[in-house]
Amino acid sequence: MRSEHFRAYAESKTRTNLYYMLFSALAGTALTTVLILLSPVIIKGWRPQPVYFVFYPIFAVFILFAAFALGRKKISAAFVRSMCMLMCVLVLSGTIIISVFPQPDNPEIFFSLLIIMLPTVFVVRPVVMDIMTAVMSLLFVFLSYRFKPPVPASLDAVTTLASVLLSWLTSYFVYHMRMRDFAAQKELYELSSTDTLTSLLNKRSGEYNCLSYMRSAGAEEDYTAIMLDLDDFKAVNDVFGHMQGDKVLAAFGRELKRAFRSDDIVSRIGGDEFFVLLRNIGDESVIRQKAENVLKICGVLNEAFGTRLGVSMGIVIVGRESVRPLYEQLYKAADTLLYKSKHSGKNTYAVSEYKDIAI
């Protein structure tokens, strides 16, 4: 459960990771330039060596990658996290090089700071970051003892050990803070986006999700809209009372959600009306089977509650050859077919391609 929770959080932060990468690379470039320019003024006799310019190509690569990835609509979250870790490894590698070889008589300055800071930058699994910092720290200590005099090498080992321990504490503190905030945001979102009676999406959230999907689907993907209305639901409230009517609506909402896939968009748009958007489905035979399954729901509820409910549906298929409708046009088309099915005797459905509907 915790792993799935983090995966959902990391997926939502993919673009944030890219912005952090872009900002870090730009800031790193600026900081490197300032240090190279100011160090000769502050430290007498200091001269920049070619090794100090190792960061420029590293930062340039990740500036270009982040800018390119941010310009794309879709990019793998796992791939972005891998690139973030690669950036950390390369930056630490460059820091190790400049901390060991140009001036081996001096203890390190920047490596410990980076080890502590990195866990707060990117959204990656703490265990992955901790393993990376441990491996890079061991490499740095080994190279210090191999190429530096004993005193600065020992100082490097002590500061690096302290930095790694502090880095691990920071990593888990930041992780738990992020997870807690994400859980709170998710709870608030669910409260604001969910219909409290049926636990389906409410009208506003359903419309938002449909719009987002329709924009991303493009011309290569089929999808289908279904508008549903319970027949004679007013009689349930009149005969059994509104409390029982609410129970019937709640039960219908639960069964309606089960009748479709987890990634289909199922919403209650008001009263006894519902709207469903089936992602990447345009096969009429499959859609008719799903409609038949929805009709069966009312039969089950009638047996359970002693009611005489039916459900009418208007089903609009947007095929690849169809003009891409706006959400309002799709909604109106489904509503048109819904009333056609009601006038056909109720507890049935009307199906049509969007291109064949006159609105």
C-alpha positions as CSV (number, residue, x, y, z in Angstrom):
1,M,0.0,0.0,0.0
2,R,2.8,2.4,0.9
3,S,4.6,1.6,-2.4
4,E,1.4,2.3,-4.4
5,H,0.9,5.5,-2.4
6,F,4.4,6.7,-3.3
7,R,4.0,5.7,-6.9
8,A,0.8,7.8,-7.2
9,Y,2.6,10.7,-5.6
10,A,5.7,10.4,-7.8
11,E,3.5,10.2,-10.9
12,S,1.8,13.5,-9.9
13,K,5.2,15.1,-9.4
14,T,6.8,14.2,-12.7
15,R,6.7,17.7,-14.1
16,T,7.8,19.1,-10.7
17,N,10.9,16.9,-10.9
18,L,11.6,18.3,-14.3
19,Y,11.3,21.9,-13.1
20,Y,13.6,21.0,-10.1
21,M,16.1,19.5,-12.6
22,L,16.0,22.6,-14.8
23,F,16.3,25.0,-11.9
24,S,19.1,23.0,-10.2
25,A,21.1,22.8,-13.5
26,L,20.7,26.5,-14.1
27,A,21.6,27.4,-10.5
28,G,24.5,25.0,-10.6
29,T,25.8,26.6,-13.8
30,A,25.5,30.1,-12.3
31,L,27.1,29.0,-9.0
32,T,30.0,27.3,-10.8
33,T,30.7,30.4,-12.8
34,V,30.6,32.7,-9.7
35,L,33.0,30.4,-7.8
36,I,35.4,30.2,-10.7
37,L,35.4,34.0,-11.1
38,L,35.6,34.9,-7.4
39,S,38.0,32.2,-6.1
40,P,41.2,33.9,-7.5
41,V,40.1,37.1,-5.7
42,I,39.5,35.4,-2.4
43,I,42.2,32.7,-2.4
44,K,45.7,34.0,-3.3
45,G,47.5,32.0,-6.0
46,W,44.3,30.1,-7.0
47,R,44.0,29.4,-10.6
48,P,41.1,27.5,-12.4
49,Q,42.1,24.2,-13.8
50,P,40.3,22.4,-16.7
51,V,38.8,19.9,-14.2
52,Y,36.7,22.7,-12.6
53,F,34.8,23.1,-15.9
54,V,33.5,19.5,-15.7
55,F,30.1,20.7,-14.4
56,Y,29.3,22.8,-17.5
57,P,28.6,19.9,-19.9
58,I,26.7,18.0,-17.1
59,F,24.4,20.9,-16.4
60,A,24.0,21.6,-20.1
61,V,22.8,18.1,-20.8
62,F,20.1,18.2,-18.1
63,I,19.0,21.7,-19.0
64,L,18.3,20.5,-22.5
65,F,16.6,17.3,-21.3
66,A,14.4,19.1,-18.8
67,A,13.4,21.8,-21.4
68,F,12.6,19.1,-24.0
69,A,10.6,16.9,-21.6
70,L,8.6,19.8,-20.3
71,G,7.5,20.5,-23.9
72,R,6.0,17.1,-24.2
73,K,2.5,16.2,-23.1
74,K,3.4,12.7,-21.8
75,I,6.7,11.4,-20.5
76,S,7.4,8.4,-18.3
77,A,7.6,9.2,-14.6
78,A,10.0,6.4,-14.0
79,F,12.3,7.6,-16.7
80,V,12.3,11.1,-15.3
81,R,13.2,9.8,-11.8
82,S,16.0,7.8,-13.4
83,M,17.3,10.9,-15.1
84,C,17.1,12.8,-11.7
85,M,19.2,10.1,-10.1
86,L,21.7,10.2,-13.0
87,M,22.1,13.9,-12.6
88,C,22.8,13.4,-8.8
89,V,25.4,10.8,-9.6
90,L,27.2,12.9,-12.2
91,V,27.2,16.0,-10.1
92,L,28.6,14.1,-7.1
93,S,31.1,12.5,-9.4
94,G,32.3,15.9,-10.6
95,T,32.4,17.1,-7.0
96,I,34.5,14.1,-6.0
97,I,37.0,14.8,-8.8
98,I,37.5,18.5,-7.8
99,S,37.7,17.5,-4.1
100,V,40.4,14.9,-4.6
101,F,42.7,15.7,-7.5
102,P,43.4,19.5,-8.0
103,Q,44.4,20.3,-4.4
104,P,44.9,17.0,-2.5
105,D,46.3,18.7,0.5
106,N,43.0,20.4,1.3
107,P,39.9,18.8,2.9
108,E,36.7,18.7,0.9
109,I,34.2,21.6,1.0
110,F,31.2,20.9,-1.3
111,F,30.7,17.1,-1.2
112,S,29.2,17.0,2.3
113,L,26.8,19.9,1.5
114,L,25.6,18.1,-1.7
115,I,25.1,14.8,0.1
116,I,22.8,16.6,2.6
117,M,20.9,18.7,0.1
118,L,20.2,16.1,-2.6
119,P,17.4,14.2,-0.7
120,T,15.4,17.5,-0.5
121,V,15.5,18.2,-4.2
122,F,14.0,15.4,-6.3
123,V,11.0,13.2,-5.6
124,V,12.5,9.7,-5.6
125,R,12.3,6.7,-3.3
126,P,14.3,7.4,-0.1
127,V,16.0,4.0,-0.3
128,V,17.2,4.6,-3.8
129,M,18.6,8.0,-2.8
130,D,20.2,6.5,0.4
131,I,21.9,3.7,-1.6
132,M,23.2,6.2,-4.1
133,T,24.6,8.6,-1.4
134,A,26.2,5.7,0.5
135,V,27.9,4.3,-2.7
136,M,29.2,7.8,-3.8
137,S,30.4,8.5,-0.2
138,L,32.3,5.2,-0.1
139,L,33.9,6.0,-3.4
140,F,34.9,9.5,-2.2
141,V,36.5,8.2,1.0
142,F,38.4,5.5,-0.9
143,L,39.8,8.0,-3.3
144,S,40.7,10.4,-0.5
145,Y,42.7,7.8,1.3
146,R,44.2,6.7,-2.0
147,F,45.3,10.1,-3.3
148,K,45.3,12.5,-0.4
149,P,47.7,12.8,2.6
150,P,46.4,11.1,5.8
151,V,45.2,14.2,7.6
152,P,42.9,15.7,5.0
153,A,41.8,12.2,4.0
154,S,40.8,11.5,7.6
155,L,38.9,14.8,7.8
156,D,37.1,13.9,4.6
157,A,36.1,10.5,6.0
158,V,34.7,12.0,9.2
159,T,32.7,14.8,7.5
160,T,31.4,12.4,4.9
161,L,30.2,9.9,7.5
162,A,28.4,12.6,9.4
163,S,26.9,14.0,6.2
164,V,25.6,10.6,5.1
165,L,23.9,10.0,8.4
166,L,22.3,13.4,8.3
167,S,21.4,12.8,4.7
168,W,19.5,9.6,5.6
169,L,17.6,11.4,8.3
170,T,16.8,14.3,6.0
171,S,15.7,11.8,3.3
172,Y,13.2,10.1,5.5
173,F,12.0,13.3,7.1
174,V,11.3,14.9,3.7
175,Y,9.7,11.7,2.4
176,H,7.2,11.4,5.3
177,M,6.4,15.1,5.1
178,R,5.7,14.8,1.4
179,M,3.6,11.7,1.9
180,R,1.6,13.3,4.7
181,D,0.9,16.4,2.6
182,F,0.0,14.2,-0.4
183,A,-2.5,12.2,1.7
184,A,-4.1,15.4,3.0
185,Q,-4.3,16.9,-0.5
186,K,-5.8,13.6,-1.9
187,E,-8.4,13.5,0.9
188,L,-9.4,17.1,0.2
189,Y,-9.6,16.4,-3.5
190,E,-11.8,13.3,-3.0
191,L,-14.1,15.3,-0.7
192,S,-14.4,18.1,-3.2
193,S,-14.7,15.8,-6.3
194,T,-16.8,13.0,-5.1
195,D,-20.6,12.7,-4.9
196,T,-21.2,11.9,-1.2
197,L,-24.2,9.7,-1.8
198,T,-23.0,7.4,-4.6
199,S,-19.2,7.8,-4.1
200,L,-18.9,8.5,-7.9
201,L,-17.4,11.7,-9.3
202,N,-19.6,14.7,-9.0
203,K,-20.7,16.7,-12.0
204,R,-17.9,19.2,-11.9
205,S,-15.1,16.6,-11.5
206,G,-16.7,14.3,-14.1
207,E,-16.7,17.1,-16.6
208,Y,-13.1,18.1,-15.7
209,N,-11.9,14.5,-16.2
210,C,-13.8,14.1,-19.4
211,L,-12.3,17.3,-20.8
212,S,-8.8,16.3,-19.8
213,Y,-9.2,12.9,-21.4
214,M,-10.8,14.3,-24.6
215,R,-7.9,16.7,-25.0
216,S,-5.2,14.0,-24.6
217,A,-7.0,11.4,-26.7
218,G,-6.4,13.1,-30.0
219,A,-7.6,11.7,-33.3
220,E,-6.1,8.2,-32.8
221,E,-8.4,7.0,-30.0
222,D,-12.0,5.9,-29.9
223,Y,-14.2,6.7,-26.9
224,T,-17.8,6.4,-26.0
225,A,-20.1,8.6,-23.9
226,I,-23.2,7.2,-22.1
227,M,-25.8,9.3,-20.4
228,L,-28.1,7.4,-18.0
229,D,-31.4,8.3,-16.3
230,L,-33.3,6.1,-13.9
231,D,-36.9,5.5,-15.1
232,D,-39.7,6.3,-12.6
233,F,-37.4,7.1,-9.8
234,K,-39.8,9.7,-8.5
235,A,-42.2,6.9,-7.7
236,V,-39.6,5.3,-5.4
237,N,-39.4,8.5,-3.3
238,D,-43.2,8.9,-3.3
239,V,-43.9,5.3,-2.3
240,F,-40.8,4.4,-0.1
241,G,-39.7,7.8,1.1
242,H,-36.6,9.8,0.3
243,M,-34.3,7.9,2.7
244,Q,-35.0,4.7,0.9
245,G,-34.6,6.5,-2.4
246,D,-31.1,7.6,-1.3
247,K,-30.3,4.0,-0.5
248,V,-31.4,2.9,-4.0
249,L,-29.3,5.7,-5.6
250,A,-26.2,4.7,-3.5
251,A,-26.6,1.0,-4.5
252,F,-27.1,1.9,-8.2
253,G,-23.9,4.1,-8.0
254,R,-21.9,1.2,-6.6
255,E,-23.1,-1.3,-9.1
256,L,-22.6,1.2,-12.0
257,K,-19.0,1.7,-11.0
258,R,-18.4,-2.0,-11.0
259,A,-19.9,-2.4,-14.4
260,F,-17.1,-0.3,-16.0
261,R,-13.3,-0.4,-15.9
262,S,-11.4,1.5,-13.2
263,D,-10.1,4.0,-15.6
264,D,-13.5,4.9,-17.2
265,I,-15.0,8.1,-16.0
266,V,-18.2,7.5,-14.1
267,S,-20.1,10.5,-12.6
268,R,-23.4,11.5,-11.1
269,I,-24.5,14.7,-12.8
270,G,-27.5,15.3,-10.6
271,G,-30.6,13.6,-9.2
272,D,-31.0,10.2,-10.9
273,E,-28.8,11.1,-13.9
274,F,-25.4,9.8,-14.6
275,F,-22.7,10.2,-17.2
276,V,-20.0,7.7,-18.2
277,L,-17.0,8.1,-20.6
278,L,-15.5,4.9,-21.8
279,R,-11.8,5.4,-22.7
280,N,-10.5,3.8,-25.9
281,I,-13.6,1.9,-26.7
282,G,-15.4,2.2,-30.0
283,D,-16.6,-1.3,-30.7
284,E,-20.4,-1.2,-30.8
285,S,-20.8,-4.9,-29.8
286,V,-18.7,-4.4,-26.7
287,I,-20.6,-1.2,-25.9
288,R,-24.0,-2.9,-26.3
289,Q,-22.8,-5.7,-23.9
290,K,-21.9,-3.1,-21.3
291,A,-25.3,-1.4,-21.8
292,E,-27.0,-4.8,-21.2
293,N,-25.0,-5.2,-18.0
294,V,-26.3,-1.8,-16.8
295,L,-29.9,-2.8,-17.5
296,K,-29.4,-5.9,-15.3
297,I,-28.4,-3.7,-12.4
298,C,-32.0,-2.4,-12.2
299,G,-33.3,-6.0,-12.1
300,V,-31.0,-6.7,-9.1
301,L,-32.0,-3.5,-7.3
302,N,-35.7,-4.2,-7.9
303,E,-35.4,-7.6,-6.2
304,A,-33.4,-6.1,-3.3
305,F,-35.6,-3.1,-2.7
306,G,-39.0,-4.1,-4.1
307,T,-39.0,-1.3,-6.6
308,R,-39.9,-1.1,-10.3
309,L,-36.9,0.8,-11.6
310,G,-35.6,0.9,-15.2
311,V,-32.8,2.8,-16.8
312,S,-32.7,4.7,-20.1
313,M,-29.4,5.4,-21.9
314,G,-28.1,7.5,-24.7
315,I,-24.8,6.1,-26.1
316,V,-22.6,8.1,-28.4
317,I,-19.6,6.5,-30.1
318,V,-16.8,8.8,-31.2
319,G,-14.8,6.8,-33.7
320,R,-11.5,7.7,-35.3
321,E,-13.2,8.9,-38.4
322,S,-15.5,11.2,-36.4
323,V,-14.9,14.9,-36.0
324,R,-13.6,15.5,-32.4
325,P,-16.5,17.0,-30.5
326,L,-16.3,19.5,-27.7
327,Y,-17.5,18.2,-24.4
328,E,-20.7,20.3,-24.6
329,Q,-21.4,18.8,-28.0
330,L,-20.8,15.3,-26.8
331,Y,-23.0,15.9,-23.7
332,K,-25.8,17.2,-25.9
333,A,-25.5,14.3,-28.3
334,A,-25.8,11.8,-25.5
335,D,-28.7,13.7,-24.0
336,T,-30.5,13.6,-27.4
337,L,-30.2,9.8,-27.6
338,L,-31.2,9.5,-24.0
339,Y,-34.6,11.1,-24.7
340,K,-34.9,9.0,-27.8
341,S,-34.6,5.9,-25.7
342,K,-37.1,7.2,-23.2
343,H,-39.6,7.8,-25.9
344,S,-39.0,4.2,-27.2
345,G,-40.5,2.8,-24.0
346,K,-37.9,3.3,-21.3
347,N,-35.5,0.8,-19.8
348,T,-33.6,0.6,-23.0
349,Y,-30.8,2.4,-24.9
350,A,-30.1,4.2,-28.1
351,V,-26.7,3.9,-29.8
352,S,-25.3,6.0,-32.5
353,E,-22.0,7.3,-34.0
354,Y,-21.4,10.9,-33.2
355,K,-21.0,11.7,-36.9
356,D,-24.5,10.5,-37.5
357,I,-26.2,12.6,-34.9
358,A,-27.8,15.9,-35.9
359,I,-27.4,18.4,-33.1
